[in-house]
Amino acid sequence: MVDVTVTVVVDPSSGQHNLDCRHNLSRSIKRDVIN
């Protein structure tokens, strides 16, 4: 969760990019948890 928050804070100039990063990180975290 910390990684997702940091990504959003570090790159505030591109909202769409932030959404993509959050989505990708969330998927990665879920995949790690499942595996």
C-alpha distance (Angstrom), angle and dihedral (degrees) to the residues before:
residue distance angle dihedral
M1 . . .
V2 3.80 . .
D3 3.81 91.0 .
V4 3.79 91.5 54.3
T5 3.80 92.1 50.5
V6 3.79 93.1 47.4
T7 3.81 91.4 51.4
V8 3.80 90.9 54.0
V9 3.81 93.0 48.0
V10 3.80 96.4 44.4
D11 3.82 95.1 53.0
P12 3.82 108.6 36.3
S13 3.82 93.6 146.2
S14 3.80 94.5 76.9
G15 3.79 114.1 47.6
Q16 3.80 95.3 179.8
H17 3.80 90.9 49.3
N18 3.81 89.1 52.4
L19 3.79 91.0 52.5
D20 3.80 90.5 50.6
C21 3.82 91.6 48.7
R22 3.78 92.3 48.8
H23 3.80 91.3 48.2
N24 3.81 93.3 48.6
L25 3.81 93.6 45.6
S26 3.80 91.1 47.4
R27 3.79 90.3 51.9
S28 3.81 91.2 47.6
I29 3.81 92.1 49.4
K30 3.81 92.0 48.4
R31 3.79 91.1 47.5
D32 3.82 90.7 50.9
V33 3.79 91.3 48.9
I34 3.82 92.2 49.0
N35 3.80 92.1 48.0
